[in-house]
Amino acid sequence: MAFEVLRAVRERDAYANLLLPALLRERGLTGRDAALATELTYGTLRGQGTYDAVIAACSARGLDQIDPPVRDVLRLGTHQLLATRVGAHAAVATSVDLARKVSGPGAAGFVNAVLRRVASRDLEAWIAAVAPSRSADPLGHLAVRYSHPRWIVAAFSESLGEDAAAGPDGAGPAGDGPGTGLAGTEAALAASSGRPRVTLCAVPGLAGQAELVAGGAEPARWSPFGAYLDSGDPAAVAAVGQGRAAVQDEASQLAVLALTRVDVGTPDRRWLDLCAGPGGKARLLAGLAAGGGARLLAADARLHRAQLVRAAVTGAGAAGVVVADGTVPAWRPGSFDRVIADVPCSGLGALRRRPEARWRKSPADVAGLGALQRRLLASALDAARPGGAVAYVTCSPHIAETRAVVADVLHERDDVAVLDAPAALAEVPGLRCPGPNGRYAQFWPHRHGTDAIFLALLQRHPESG
């Protein structure tokens, strides 16, 4: 089953987090079998970069000369050998059997030879053998050690304000004095390769945090609506199963909360979610709006995503849902008191949940989204009335999708103030972006246990009307 998921991810861009649960249900795998299938699938996807470096060192063929199905088998076998408690003999034998089944006896012999070489060292010894030196190439070393493309390592480092030339331990490449080092980058990479626990969000007016805790969850550290679930099916929690709560990352909840804490004066009756699909933030916003006498309009450019939003907000409060392109507004300028623009992005902030994304994305993907992100933020600002507030949110820490977008849009207008987003969430430590960008908030998995979500809070000048 793990092999089938890996093949589907590679051949047709399937999402492992959607396909694997469906296959488990379809084939009736439960308990330890389901846990092993899950570990093999996600562990192999997370470790792919490291495992490819090891496989290349153990094979006379280059990686690009190995048939893709055989490469998938080798990755599965390498994960078992280097990162699980599966015995070496069992890991090799089952991998050889799988190779024979999917590619024939010749592939079986090749897999046997490569994996026997892999089994000759443990993971740490292999990293020492195949990764670039920390001192000579700190980004390259971290890329192999933590199984991320080099460009993502560089993007994390830049966002954290760390000096790649200083090396992971703070010393320069030649030991030539102090530097900021890459300690935060290393911690972020390690955390983005971890297994996130499930976070639930109670819909205000329908459920509360206390009910989630009574259902077996642990109260969230900062979100008054949130709770953590360490194991089990979230739908088994009554509020989730009944649609009165849902799975939602805590940083996503807090971005919504921050927008509602901005003082917009009066009136405060009309809220807009500009890019609402699939509806997580809209659900929470709808509940909060209803509690304060406001109404939410949730928009998405695509019908199927708007339908997901409609399902999400049903019962959550006073909310309308429309199919509308946020860059071509279906509303008059200055119509809303609060606007959230959770724009399409690379998703680099959610690599813990979608490990295959790190191998699918490229710098070109980030660059390709920039124009749309700028248009959507400009549209969100136009939609806010004078004195109204806008939250710009991305599930990415990449500067090109975050601070650079805000800076470019604000450069073209003089009617917007940048609010202190970390101050709006003063209970959450370590949110400030480095240097002169300290009024922006950046969540990190290694600091906050959340997705790496960026938040800018902006406000139209009251006199701008």
N, C-alpha and C positions, 0 to 999 in steps of 0.2 A: 504493500500500500504506500509506503514512504517513497519507493521508487516511482510509482505512478504519479504521485503528487509532484515530485521533482521533474519528471518528464513533462507534465502538463505546464508547470511553471516555465520551463525552458521553451517548449514548442508553441504554446498558445497564450503565453503571458497570463496564465491562471494565477489567482491569489490563493496562496497556501492556507491563509486563515479562513477562507470560505470553502475551499475544496475539501480539505482534510476532515473537518467536522461532518460534512455531507457524506463522505466515504465511510467514516466510522459508523454513522447511523445506518447507512445502506447495507453495510456488511456485518452489522451487529457486534463490532469489536467494543469491548468494555474493559474496565479494570486495568490490569497490568499490561494486557495486549494493547489497549488504546493508549496507555501512557508511553509504551515503547515506540509505537508508531509515531506519536507526537514528538517524542524526543529525537527520533531518527530524522524526522522531516525538518523540524525547526533547527535542530542542532547542526545538521548538514548545511542548511541554507545560511545560517549565521557564520559558520566556520569556513565557508567555501573558499575565500581568498587564501586563508592559511593552508587549507588542505590542498589547494591547487599548487601552491609552492612546494609542498612536500611531495606530491605525486610527480611533479616535474623532475624533482631531484631523484626519484626512484624509478623513472621510466627512461628507456632509451629513445622513446618518441617524444616530440614536443606535445604539449597539451592540445594544440590545435590539430594534431595528427591522430589523436585518439577519437574514435567514433563517439559522438555525444552520448548515446545510451551507456556505453562502457564507462565514459567519464562520470556519469551519474552513479554507476555502481561503485566505482573507485572512491568517489567522495563519501558515499554511504559507508563503505568499509573503513575508510580512514577515520571517519568520525567515531565509529565504534571502537577502533583500536586506540585512538588518542584521547578520547573525551568521555568514554563510558566505562562501566564495569563489566561489559561483555568480554568474555575470555577471548584471547587472541585466536585460538584455534577455531572457536565458534564463529568469530567475526570473519575470518578468512574463508572458512568453509561455506558459510551462508552466502557470502559475496560471490564466490566462485559458482555456486549453484545458480544464483540469480543471473550472473553473466552468461552462463550456458543457456539459460532459458530465454534471455532477451537477444543474445547475439551469437550463440553457437559455441562449439568446443574450442575454437581458436581463441576467442575472447576469454573463455574461462581460464586457459593456461596463462594468458597475459595478465589477467587480474590476480591470479595466484602468485605470480612472480613479483608483481609490483607491491602487493599488500604484505608479502613476507619481508620485503625490504622496509616497508613502513613500520612493521612491527618490531624492527630492530632497535628503535629508540622511542623514548616517550615524547610528549608534546613539547616540553620545555627544551629538550635536547634538539628537537627538529627546528624549533624557532631559532635557537642559537646557530644552527647550521645553515638555514635558508634565508633568514631575514637580514637585510642590510644592517650594518653596525649602527648602534644608537648614536655614537659620536659623529660618524661620517655622514649619516643620512637619517636624522631623527624621524622625519615624516615617513620615509620608506620603512623604517623599522616598525613604527606604530601601525602602519598599514598592514603589514604581514602579521604582526603579533595579535592585533585585534580584528583582523579580517574585515577591513574596510578599504574601498578604493582610495588611492592616495589623495585624489582631489577632495574627497569628503573630509579626510584628516586635515587637510590644509584649510578647508572652510570652517571646521570646528575651531581650529587654532586661531584663525583670524577673528572669528566672532567672540572668542574668549579673551582676545587681546594679548595672546601669548606669542612669544618670539620663537619661531621655529629654529632659528639659528642657534638659540641657546641650548637646545637639546632637552630631552625629557627630564633630566635631573637638575636643570638650571645652569649648568656649565656650558660654555661655548664649545664648538666643535673641537677646538684645540685646548680646551680647559683654560681659556683666556679671560677669565673673569666672570662676574655674576651676570645672570640674565633672568628674564621672567620664567624661562623654562616652559615645559609642556605638561606639567603635572595635571592641570585641569583638563587639557585635551585628552590625556591618557585616561583620566577618570571618566570623561564623557564617553569615550569610545568603549571602555569596559562596560559602562552602564547601558549603552545602546545595544550591546550584545547580550544583555541579561534577559531574564524572563520577567516581564512585567506582571504584577498582580492586577486583578480586575478591580476597577473603581466604579462604584455605583453612584447614581445621582437621583435623589428624591425630587419629584416635581412639586414645587411649592403649591400648597392648596390641595394636593392629592395625597401626599405622603411626607414623612419627615425623616430626618436622620435617625431618630430614636427607633422608628419602626424597622429600618434597615439593620440597625444593631441588634434589635430583638430577633431578627431573622438570621443571625449568625455572622454579621459583618462587623468590622471594627471601625469606629468613627474616624473620618478623615482628619488629617492634621489641621487643615486650614479651611476647607470648604464647609460651610454650615449645612450643605445639602448632601455631602459626600460620605461614602463609607467604602472600606476596602474589603474585598472578598478574597481570601487566600486560596480557596479551592472550591470545587463543586460547580454546578450549573447555575449561573446567575438567575435563570428563569425559575429555579426552585425557591428563590426568595419571593414571597407572596406579592410584594409591591411591584417587583419586576415582572413577574408572570402576568399580573393584571394590568400592566401598562402605566402604573402610577410612579414608577421609577425606571431607570434604564442605565445601561453601561455608558459611562462618559468619563474621560480622563479628568483628573482634578484640575489641571491647568486650564483646560477648556471651561470648566465651571467657573474658575476664578477670573478668567477674562471677561466672562459675562457679568460676574458680580462687580468687577471694577467699573464697567460701563455704567451700571446702575448707581454707583456711588458718586458719580460726577454731579455737582450741583448745576442744574440747568434752569433753575427758577421755575416760573410758570409761563405757559402751560406745560404739562408733562403727561400728555395723553396719547401721543402717537409715536410708536417705535417701529423701526425697520430693520430686518435682517436681509441684507442685500444679496448674499450668496448662500441661501439657507440650507441647500441639500448637503447631507441626507437628513438633517433636522435635529441634531443633538443640541446645539446651542439654541435653536428656535424653541425647542420644547421647554428649556429652562427659562428663556426670555418670556415665553407666553405665560408661564406660571407666575413669574415675578411681575409682569405687566398687569395681569389680572388683579394681583394683590394690591397694587397701587392705583387702580382705577384707570390704567392705560390699556391700549390695544396694540397688538403686534401685527404688522404686515410682513409676511415671509415670502421672499421671491427667489426663484431659481430659473435659469435660462432653459433648462431641459425638463421636459414633461415628466419623465420617469423619476427624476430627483424631486421635483415638486410633489409628486404623488407620495414619495417617502416622507417628505416634510409634513404633508397633510395627515398622514397616519401618525407621525410623531406628535403633532400638536393637538390631535383630537382629544378633547377632554382636559387639556392642560390649561385652558384659559381662553380669554378673548383673543382670537387670532384668525387672520385671513391668509390664504395662500394663493399666490398667482404665479403663472409661468411668465417670466419677464426677464429680459436681458438687462443686467444692472448697468451696462455701458450705454444702453439706450432707454433711459428711464420711462416707466409707464406712469409716473407721478410728477406733479409740479415741483419745481425747485423749492427748497425751504419748507418742505411739508412735514418734517419729522423732528421730534425733540431729541431722540436718541437713535443712532444708526450703528450697526455692527457690519463690518466688511471682513468676513472670514474668507479671504480670497484663495482661489486655486493656487497651489504651490507644489514644490517638489516632494513634499512629505518627508524631508530628511529628519524632521523632528520625531517621527514615529517609527524609526527603524527597528525598535524593539518588537513592535507588533507586526511589522511587515518586513521581515528580514530580507526577502528577495528584492526589495526595492533598491537596496544599495547597489545591486548588480545591474539593475535596469536603467537607473538614472544616469545622466551624464551632465557635464557643465552646459552643454547645448540645451538641455531641457530647462535648466534654470534660466538661461538667457532668453529662451523662447517665451517664458511666462512673464517677463518683465513688463512688456508693453501693456498686457492685459491687467496686470496688478496695478499699474499706474492709472489706467483708465478707470478701474473700479474704485480706487481710493478717491480720485477726483470726483467721480459720480457720487460717492458716499458723502463727501464734503458738501457738494451742491445740494444734496437731499436734506441736509440738516438746516434747520432754521438758524437765524442769528441767535447765539447763545446756546445752541444745541451741541451735543457731544457726539463724537465718532470714535469707535474702537476699530483700529486696523489690526487684524490678527492673521498670523500665518503659522502653520505647523512646520516651521523650518527655522533654524538659526542662521541660515546663510545670509550674509550681509546684503547680497544682491537682491534678496527677496524681502528684506526687512528695512533696515535703516536707510539703505540707498533709495528704496522706493519712496519712503516718506520724505526724505530730503529733496528728491527730484520734484515731487508734487508740490511741496511747500515752497520751493524756489519760484514757482510760477504764480504764487498768490500771496496776498498780504492780509488776508482776512481770517487767519487761523493761528491759534496758539497751541503749543505743545504742552500738555499737562504732565504732571509728575506721576507716571503710571505706577512705579514702585511705591510711592507714598499712598496711592489709593488702595494698595494691598500691603499696608505697613506690617501686618502680622506675618508676612512671608519673607524670610531672609534671603539675601543673595540674589535679588532680582535685577539689580542695576546693570545695564550694559556698560562696558568700560569706557574710560576717557570722557570726551564731551557728550557722549550719548547716554548719560546717566538717567535721563528722564524717560527712557524706554525700558521696558521690562522684558527679560529673557528667562524663561524657565529652562531647566536642564534636568535630565534624568539622574545625574550623579549628585545634584544638589537638592532636588525636590522630589525625586521619585516619580516624575511626571514625564509626559512628552516634552520635547524642546519647543515650546510654543512662544512666539514673540507677540508682544502687545505694545501698541502705541495708542495713547489717549489724546485726542485732539478736540479743540472746541472752537466753533465759529465765534468771532468777535461779536458781541451783542450789537455794536453799531454798524455791522457789515450789511445790514438790511437797508 
